[in-house]
Amino acid sequence: MKYRSSRGRAHRGRSLAIGAVAASTMLSSSLAAWGEDQTFNLQLATYTGATSADSLAYDEWVKRIAELTGGTVNIEIFRAGSLLPATEILQGTAAGRADLGAMSFFYFPAAVPLTFIVNLPYQTENAPAEAKTFQDLYVGNEAYRNQYESKGVINLFNWTAPTPPVMGCKEPVESLGDLKGRSVRVGGLIAEAWEPLGVQIVTLAAGEVRESVERGLIDCWAGLTMDLVPDLGLDEVTPYLYDSGWGNFGTYEMIINKGVWESFSDSQREAINQASAELIDRYAEITDPAMAAVCKRIKESSAQVLVLPEDLQAEWRALAEERVHEAWYKLTEGYGYSREVTEGFYNDYKAALARHEPNYPDSGNAIARCARGEL
C-alpha cells in the first residue's frame, strides 16, 4: 500500500463509505482544510491501453481528484495490465497489490453476478444514465453493494462501455438465416442470443479474434466495442460491422481497497465522489472525440459501418430477449441469489434508468451515429 493512515479519523457511515454518492455541489471545506489531511500516493491498475476512451476518462478523473483534494490524493495509472491483469484486478485490489482498479464485471461472474444485468439486451443505449443508475443501486440495493464490499473493495463508480457491442462478419448479413451455420466468437450471457440462430459459438480472447478469422476458424464475432475494432485490426478481416440493436452491453467498475477508502478524511472522500459525479456528467464530452477518431479510422479502411435493419432487429429480439434474461436469473441463482432478490434488483435497475434517461437526451449510440455519418 502506498498510503498512511489519516491519524485516527472516524469513518462516518454509509453515505461517505460508498463511492456511489454523487457530490454535485461545491465542497464545503476550504483549501486550508487540506493542510490537516494526510497525503496519499496511490496506484491504479487497468488492463486497457492509453488511447482507449476509458483510459482518457481516468486521466481526467485522477487529475480532478488531485485538484479537489489540494494535492493530497495523487493517483498513478498503470495501464495494459502492467500492474494487474484483467482477471486479477478485483482480488489484487482487495489484497493491496493495487490501491485502485478499473475492473470489468465480465471476468468475475462468481463475485458480481448481479452486475451481469448489463449483458441483458434491449435495456438502454444511454451510457451516462446507466452509470447514474449503478450509483443509485449502490446506495439503495444492499445485495448489489455487498457484492463489492464483502470482497474488501468499495465501488466508486461505473463507467459504461463507450459503445454497444459491434458485430463483425466476413460477409454481409441480409437476413438472420445468413448467420446459420457460421462460427461466431461471442462470450458472456449474450451467447444465449445466438443459440436460436443455429451458429457455432466459439470462445476466444479479443486478441485472438483476427488470427482466427484469417485462419478460417470463425466467420463472425460479437461483443466488442467499436474502439477495439481498429486497434485489433478487425476492420481489415471482417469488413461488415453492425450495430445489432442490443443496446449497452458492458461496464467498468472503478474499485478502491476498502482500507484505503476508510483511511481518507471526510473531505477527501467527498472530493473523490465529486470527481466521479463530474466524470459521468461529462461522458459525451470525453468519449465523442475518441469515438469520432475511431469511426474515421474504420471508414478509411475497406470496412462498412452498418445498422442491422429494424425488421431483423425485431426478429432477433423476439428470439433472444427472454432467453438471455433467463440465463441471467440462472447465473445469479447459481451463485446463491434467490429469484426474489434478483427480480427486486432488476426492478430497481429499470426504475433508476427511467429516472435518469430524461436527463441525458443527447446520449446516442456511437455505432449508429458513425453509420449515419453523424460522428
C-alpha positions as CSV (number, residue, x, y, z in Angstrom):
1,M,0.0,0.0,0.0
2,K,1.3,3.4,-0.9
3,Y,-0.5,5.4,1.9
4,R,-0.5,6.3,5.5
5,S,-3.5,6.2,7.9
6,S,-5.1,9.5,8.4
7,R,-4.5,9.9,12.2
8,G,-7.5,8.1,13.5
9,R,-10.2,9.9,11.7
10,A,-13.5,8.1,12.2
11,H,-15.4,6.6,9.3
12,R,-18.8,8.4,9.1
13,G,-21.1,5.7,7.8
14,R,-22.5,4.5,4.6
15,S,-23.2,7.9,3.0
16,L,-19.5,8.6,2.8
17,A,-18.2,5.0,2.7
18,I,-19.6,4.3,-0.8
19,G,-18.5,5.9,-3.9
20,A,-21.9,5.9,-5.4
21,V,-22.8,9.2,-3.6
22,A,-22.7,11.9,-6.2
23,A,-21.5,15.2,-4.7
24,S,-22.7,17.7,-7.2
25,T,-22.3,20.8,-5.1
26,M,-19.2,22.7,-4.2
27,L,-17.1,21.2,-1.4
28,S,-17.7,22.8,1.9
29,S,-14.1,22.5,3.1
30,S,-11.8,25.5,2.4
31,L,-8.5,24.9,0.8
32,A,-6.9,25.5,4.2
33,A,-8.5,22.3,5.4
34,W,-6.3,20.2,3.2
35,G,-3.4,21.0,5.4
36,E,-4.9,18.7,8.0
37,D,-5.1,15.7,5.7
38,Q,-2.5,13.0,5.1
39,T,-1.0,12.8,1.6
40,F,-1.7,9.6,-0.4
41,N,0.2,8.4,-3.4
42,L,-1.8,5.6,-4.9
43,Q,-1.6,3.1,-7.7
44,L,-4.5,2.4,-10.1
45,A,-4.4,-0.8,-12.2
46,T,-6.2,-1.0,-15.5
47,Y,-5.9,-3.5,-18.4
48,T,-6.8,-1.1,-21.2
49,G,-4.3,0.9,-23.2
50,A,-3.6,4.6,-23.1
51,T,-5.7,5.6,-26.2
52,S,-8.9,3.8,-25.2
53,A,-11.9,6.0,-24.2
54,D,-12.0,4.7,-20.7
55,S,-8.3,5.5,-20.1
56,L,-8.8,9.0,-21.4
57,A,-11.6,9.4,-18.8
58,Y,-9.4,8.0,-16.0
59,D,-6.7,10.6,-16.8
60,E,-9.2,13.4,-16.3
61,W,-10.6,11.7,-13.1
62,V,-7.2,11.4,-11.3
63,K,-6.3,14.9,-12.3
64,R,-9.5,16.3,-10.9
65,I,-9.1,14.4,-7.7
66,A,-5.7,15.9,-7.2
67,E,-7.2,19.4,-7.8
68,L,-10.2,18.9,-5.4
69,T,-8.0,17.4,-2.6
70,G,-5.4,20.1,-2.9
71,G,-2.8,17.6,-4.0
72,T,-3.3,15.3,-1.0
73,V,-4.6,12.3,-3.1
74,N,-2.4,11.5,-6.1
75,I,-3.0,8.5,-8.3
76,E,-0.6,6.9,-10.8
77,I,-2.2,4.8,-13.5
78,F,-0.7,1.5,-14.6
79,R,-2.1,0.5,-17.9
80,A,-2.4,-2.5,-20.2
81,G,-2.2,-5.0,-17.3
82,S,1.3,-3.8,-16.2
83,L,0.3,-3.9,-12.5
84,L,-2.5,-6.4,-12.5
85,P,-4.0,-8.4,-15.4
86,A,-7.7,-8.1,-16.1
87,T,-8.5,-11.4,-14.3
88,E,-6.8,-10.3,-11.1
89,I,-7.9,-6.7,-10.6
90,L,-10.7,-7.5,-8.0
91,Q,-8.6,-9.8,-5.9
92,G,-5.4,-7.7,-6.3
93,T,-7.1,-4.5,-5.3
94,A,-8.7,-6.2,-2.2
95,A,-5.3,-7.6,-1.3
96,G,-3.4,-4.3,-1.7
97,R,-1.4,-5.2,-4.7
98,A,-3.0,-2.1,-6.2
99,D,-4.8,0.6,-4.3
100,L,-7.5,1.1,-7.0
101,G,-8.5,-1.0,-10.0
102,A,-10.6,-0.4,-13.1
103,M,-12.2,-3.9,-13.3
104,S,-14.6,-5.4,-15.7
105,F,-17.5,-7.4,-14.3
106,F,-17.1,-9.9,-17.2
107,Y,-14.1,-11.6,-15.6
108,F,-15.8,-12.1,-12.2
109,P,-19.2,-13.9,-12.6
110,A,-18.9,-15.6,-9.2
111,A,-18.1,-12.4,-7.4
112,V,-20.6,-9.9,-9.1
113,P,-23.3,-11.9,-10.9
114,L,-25.9,-9.1,-10.4
115,T,-23.7,-6.8,-12.4
116,F,-24.2,-9.1,-15.4
117,I,-27.5,-7.2,-15.8
118,V,-25.6,-5.1,-18.3
119,N,-25.5,-8.2,-20.6
120,L,-29.3,-8.1,-20.9
121,P,-30.0,-6.8,-24.4
122,Y,-32.6,-4.1,-25.2
123,Q,-32.4,-2.3,-21.9
124,T,-30.8,1.1,-22.8
125,E,-28.4,2.9,-25.1
126,N,-27.9,5.8,-22.7
127,A,-24.5,5.3,-21.2
128,P,-24.5,8.2,-18.6
129,A,-28.0,7.3,-17.4
130,E,-26.8,3.7,-16.9
131,A,-23.8,4.9,-14.9
132,K,-26.0,7.0,-12.7
133,T,-28.3,4.0,-12.3
134,F,-25.5,2.0,-10.9
135,Q,-24.7,4.8,-8.5
136,D,-28.3,4.6,-7.2
137,L,-28.2,0.9,-7.0
138,Y,-25.0,1.0,-4.9
139,V,-26.7,3.3,-2.4
140,G,-30.2,1.6,-2.4
141,N,-29.7,-2.1,-3.2
142,E,-27.9,-4.0,-0.4
143,A,-27.4,-7.1,-2.5
144,Y,-25.7,-5.2,-5.2
145,R,-23.5,-3.2,-2.9
146,N,-22.5,-6.3,-0.8
147,Q,-21.0,-7.9,-4.0
148,Y,-18.1,-5.5,-3.7
149,E,-17.8,-4.6,0.0
150,S,-17.9,-8.3,1.1
151,K,-14.8,-8.7,-1.2
152,G,-12.8,-5.9,0.5
153,V,-13.4,-3.1,-2.0
154,I,-15.6,-0.1,-2.5
155,N,-17.1,0.5,-5.9
156,L,-16.6,4.3,-6.6
157,F,-18.5,4.4,-9.9
158,N,-19.3,2.5,-13.0
159,W,-18.2,3.7,-16.4
160,T,-20.4,2.2,-19.2
161,A,-18.6,1.0,-22.3
162,P,-18.4,3.8,-24.9
163,T,-20.4,1.9,-27.5
164,P,-22.9,-1.0,-27.6
165,P,-21.4,-4.3,-28.9
166,V,-20.3,-4.4,-32.5
167,M,-21.0,-7.5,-34.7
168,G,-18.4,-8.1,-37.4
169,C,-18.6,-10.6,-40.3
170,K,-16.6,-11.5,-43.3
171,E,-19.8,-11.5,-45.4
172,P,-22.9,-9.1,-45.3
173,V,-25.9,-10.1,-43.2
174,E,-29.1,-9.6,-45.1
175,S,-31.2,-12.0,-43.1
176,L,-30.8,-13.9,-39.8
177,G,-30.7,-17.0,-41.9
178,D,-27.4,-15.8,-43.3
179,L,-25.8,-16.5,-39.9
180,K,-26.9,-20.1,-39.8
181,G,-24.0,-22.5,-39.7
182,R,-21.4,-19.7,-39.2
183,S,-18.8,-19.9,-36.5
184,V,-19.1,-16.9,-34.2
185,R,-16.8,-15.6,-31.4
186,V,-19.0,-14.5,-28.6
187,G,-19.0,-14.7,-24.8
188,G,-20.9,-13.9,-21.7
189,L,-24.7,-14.1,-21.4
190,I,-25.1,-12.7,-24.8
191,A,-24.1,-16.0,-26.3
192,E,-27.6,-17.1,-25.5
193,A,-28.9,-14.6,-28.1
194,W,-27.0,-16.6,-30.8
195,E,-28.2,-20.1,-29.9
196,P,-31.5,-19.9,-31.8
197,L,-29.7,-18.8,-35.0
198,G,-28.0,-22.1,-35.5
199,V,-24.5,-20.8,-35.2
200,Q,-21.4,-22.5,-33.8
201,I,-20.3,-20.5,-30.8
202,V,-16.5,-20.1,-30.2
203,T,-15.0,-18.6,-27.1
204,L,-11.8,-16.6,-27.8
205,A,-9.9,-13.8,-26.1
206,A,-10.2,-10.5,-28.0
207,G,-6.6,-10.6,-29.1
208,E,-7.1,-13.9,-30.8
209,V,-10.1,-12.9,-33.0
210,R,-8.2,-11.5,-36.0
211,E,-5.9,-14.6,-36.4
212,S,-8.9,-16.9,-36.0
213,V,-10.7,-15.1,-38.8
214,E,-7.6,-15.2,-41.0
215,R,-7.2,-18.9,-40.4
216,G,-10.9,-19.5,-41.2
217,L,-11.8,-20.7,-37.7
218,I,-14.6,-18.1,-37.3
219,D,-16.8,-16.2,-39.7
220,C,-18.1,-13.5,-37.3
221,W,-17.5,-12.1,-33.9
222,A,-19.6,-10.1,-31.5
223,G,-19.4,-8.4,-28.1
224,L,-16.5,-6.0,-28.7
225,T,-16.9,-2.2,-28.5
226,M,-16.2,0.0,-31.6
227,D,-13.0,1.4,-30.2
228,L,-11.4,-2.0,-30.2
229,V,-12.1,-2.7,-33.8
230,P,-9.3,-0.8,-35.5
231,D,-6.9,-1.4,-32.6
232,L,-7.3,-5.2,-33.2
233,G,-7.3,-4.8,-37.0
234,L,-10.7,-6.4,-37.2
235,D,-12.0,-3.9,-39.8
236,E,-9.4,-5.4,-42.2
237,V,-10.6,-9.0,-41.9
238,T,-14.3,-8.6,-41.1
239,P,-15.3,-5.6,-43.2
240,Y,-19.1,-5.7,-42.4
241,L,-19.6,-4.1,-39.0
242,Y,-23.0,-3.9,-37.5
243,D,-24.9,-2.2,-34.7
244,S,-27.2,-5.2,-33.9
245,G,-29.7,-3.1,-31.8
246,W,-28.9,-4.8,-28.5
247,G,-28.1,-1.6,-26.6
248,N,-25.4,-1.2,-23.9
249,F,-23.5,-4.3,-23.1
250,G,-20.6,-3.6,-20.7
251,T,-19.4,-1.6,-17.8
252,Y,-16.1,-1.0,-16.0
253,E,-16.2,-0.6,-12.2
254,M,-13.7,1.7,-10.5
255,I,-12.9,0.0,-7.2
256,I,-10.7,1.0,-4.3
257,N,-9.3,-1.0,-1.5
258,K,-11.6,-0.7,1.5
259,G,-8.8,0.1,3.9
260,V,-7.6,2.9,1.7
261,W,-11.0,4.4,1.5
262,E,-11.5,4.3,5.2
263,S,-8.1,6.0,5.7
264,F,-9.2,9.1,3.8
265,S,-10.6,12.1,5.6
266,D,-14.2,13.0,5.1
267,S,-13.3,15.9,2.8
268,Q,-11.1,13.6,0.7
269,R,-13.9,11.1,0.3
270,E,-16.3,14.0,-0.7
271,A,-13.8,15.2,-3.3
272,I,-13.4,11.8,-4.9
273,N,-17.2,11.4,-5.0
274,Q,-17.5,14.8,-6.7
275,A,-14.8,13.9,-9.3
276,S,-16.7,10.7,-10.0
277,A,-20.0,12.5,-10.5
278,E,-18.5,15.1,-12.7
279,L,-16.9,12.4,-14.9
280,I,-20.2,10.8,-15.6
281,D,-21.9,14.1,-16.4
282,R,-19.1,14.8,-18.9
283,Y,-19.4,11.4,-20.6
284,A,-20.2,12.6,-24.1
285,E,-17.6,15.4,-23.9
286,I,-14.9,12.8,-23.1
287,T,-16.0,9.9,-25.3
288,D,-17.2,11.6,-28.5
289,P,-13.8,12.8,-29.8
290,A,-12.3,9.4,-29.2
291,M,-15.3,7.7,-30.9
292,A,-15.1,10.1,-33.8
293,A,-11.5,9.2,-34.4
294,V,-12.3,5.5,-34.3
295,C,-15.1,6.0,-36.8
296,K,-12.8,7.8,-39.1
297,R,-10.1,5.1,-38.9
298,I,-12.6,2.4,-39.7
299,K,-14.1,4.3,-42.6
300,E,-10.6,4.9,-44.0
301,S,-10.2,1.1,-44.3
302,S,-12.3,-1.1,-46.6
303,A,-14.9,-1.7,-43.8
304,Q,-18.5,-0.6,-43.7
305,V,-20.2,0.5,-40.5
306,L,-23.9,-0.5,-40.7
307,V,-27.0,-0.8,-38.6
308,L,-28.9,-4.1,-38.8
309,P,-32.3,-3.4,-40.4
310,E,-35.1,-2.8,-38.0
311,D,-37.1,-5.8,-39.1
312,L,-34.1,-8.1,-38.4
313,Q,-33.6,-6.4,-35.0
314,A,-37.2,-7.1,-34.1
315,E,-36.9,-10.7,-35.3
316,W,-33.8,-11.3,-33.3
317,R,-35.3,-9.6,-30.2
318,A,-38.3,-12.0,-30.3
319,L,-35.9,-15.0,-30.4
320,A,-33.3,-13.7,-27.9
321,E,-34.6,-11.4,-25.2
322,E,-36.3,-13.9,-22.9
323,R,-33.5,-16.4,-23.3
324,V,-30.8,-14.0,-22.2
325,H,-32.9,-12.8,-19.3
326,E,-33.5,-16.3,-18.1
327,A,-29.8,-17.1,-18.4
328,W,-29.1,-14.1,-16.1
329,Y,-31.5,-15.4,-13.5
330,K,-29.9,-18.8,-13.7
331,L,-26.4,-17.3,-13.3
332,T,-27.4,-15.3,-10.2
333,E,-29.3,-18.3,-8.7
334,G,-26.1,-20.4,-9.3
335,Y,-24.2,-18.1,-7.0
336,G,-26.7,-18.0,-4.2
337,Y,-29.2,-15.2,-5.1
338,S,-32.8,-16.0,-4.8
339,R,-35.2,-15.2,-7.7
340,E,-36.9,-12.7,-5.4
341,V,-33.6,-10.8,-4.7
342,T,-32.6,-10.8,-8.4
343,E,-36.1,-9.6,-9.6
344,G,-36.0,-6.9,-7.0
345,F,-32.6,-5.8,-8.2
346,Y,-33.9,-5.8,-11.8
347,N,-36.9,-3.7,-10.9
348,D,-34.7,-1.2,-9.1
349,Y,-32.4,-1.0,-12.1
350,K,-35.3,-0.3,-14.5
351,A,-36.8,2.4,-12.2
352,A,-33.4,4.2,-11.9
353,L,-32.9,4.1,-15.6
354,A,-36.4,5.7,-16.1
355,R,-35.4,8.5,-13.7
356,H,-32.0,9.2,-15.3
357,E,-32.6,8.8,-19.1
358,P,-34.5,12.1,-19.5
359,N,-31.5,13.9,-18.0
360,Y,-29.2,12.8,-20.8
361,P,-31.3,13.2,-24.0
362,D,-28.4,13.7,-26.3
363,S,-26.6,10.4,-25.4
364,G,-26.6,8.5,-28.7
365,N,-25.3,5.2,-29.9
366,A,-21.9,5.8,-31.4
367,I,-22.0,2.9,-33.8
368,A,-25.3,4.0,-35.3
369,R,-24.1,7.6,-35.4
370,C,-20.9,6.5,-37.2
371,A,-23.0,4.6,-39.7
372,R,-25.2,7.6,-40.4
373,G,-22.3,10.0,-40.7
374,E,-23.2,11.9,-37.6
375,L,-20.0,11.2,-35.7
